[in-house]
């Protein structure tokens, strides 16, 4: 027996979902446990494995299609026609039409008329990995040709994508049409991150205020307010804009998550509290004339 595992993740013509990928992972795990020889076919643009269109159907005794809707569509017809000589099963699928069901010898429905079962993704246990909150800066035209904000953002986004790092964007603007944005929204997100990557001064400040290690990326050649603020807080993890690349960010993230910056975070919080007290005293004196 040799099984080819397929799904909507096997086609260049459509974009599959993360749930489809997880379904393939679950079924592949079962086949490994059962010591069944199998191959997972991936869309060429994903570059994860072989393209089913380039495989010899005679090499496979079984075709398993995992997750998503099935109906008599041109793509499913092409796949099942190519593997007409194999035993064809569909697992964890939504049966949209009887014609789609007829393309397979056996079907384990996720849902169909009169049938509803939990999706296979409920049983997955992917590894827990750090989540980053990322604050990008705008072009910062006030710095003229010293600004590398566009290039730095592109480098950070490329690194996040290439490393498959879970992340979400911290948008710092106080209004995003049609709604206001409040500090409590941004701070709540920061508290749920494991670390912060920031091109912005206030994301650096708020990350440290909430006890999160921050990779501060100063996009201004020669350094500007991000570098100055890191210095004021005694924060060591600052990457100059002309050094922001995947290698440098890898090293910075390893440092940020190493647990060795606890004292630096506490020190930044203490400096911040002391500076607030000094500023309050200064304002009090001004008000008193």
C-alpha angles and dihedrals in degrees: 000000000000121000131204111205113208139165140149085300086070095068131081090200096069138034113239124209132246087250090060090052091050091051089055090049092053094048092045088052091053091050091050090051089051091047091238117158108239145158129207114220115215133190108263093239090061091057092206101120147331125332109239090219089064096049126094108245089208088069092066130067096186138033118202119192112199130205135337134061124323125202135138096285126154092249095051090043090052091050097046093043090053090053096038090132093057129082103254124210130177118205130189094002137146107235104220097172140009087237088061091049090052091063089071133057094219131016131196101198124215085190137352134142104313094001131094125163133170114268117254091242088077088075100050124114108191116178118271111245134179119277120217129208108212126199116192124197125224119245090282093215090179087080093056116203091351090077118098094170095127093049094044092050091050091050092050093047091048091050093049091050097043092049093043089231116175108237145151131204122252105213108199101187113113094223132041112174123288096010139052119238119219131203092243090063093053094042092050089056092048091053089057095053126088093215141355130233108198138184088172131080097225095047087054091050096045093045091056092041088059094045098256123137110242131208100208113203113193107201094189116096109244092016130275137187096334092055091042092052092047088052092049090053095042090240113159104191103089124140117199114230095247090055099050106118137125095271094050093045091049090055092044093051092049089052092046093053096039095093091235095109098066093105092046091053091049090047091052090051091050092049090049093051092048092049091050090053091049092049091049090052091049092051091047090055092049091052091050090054 
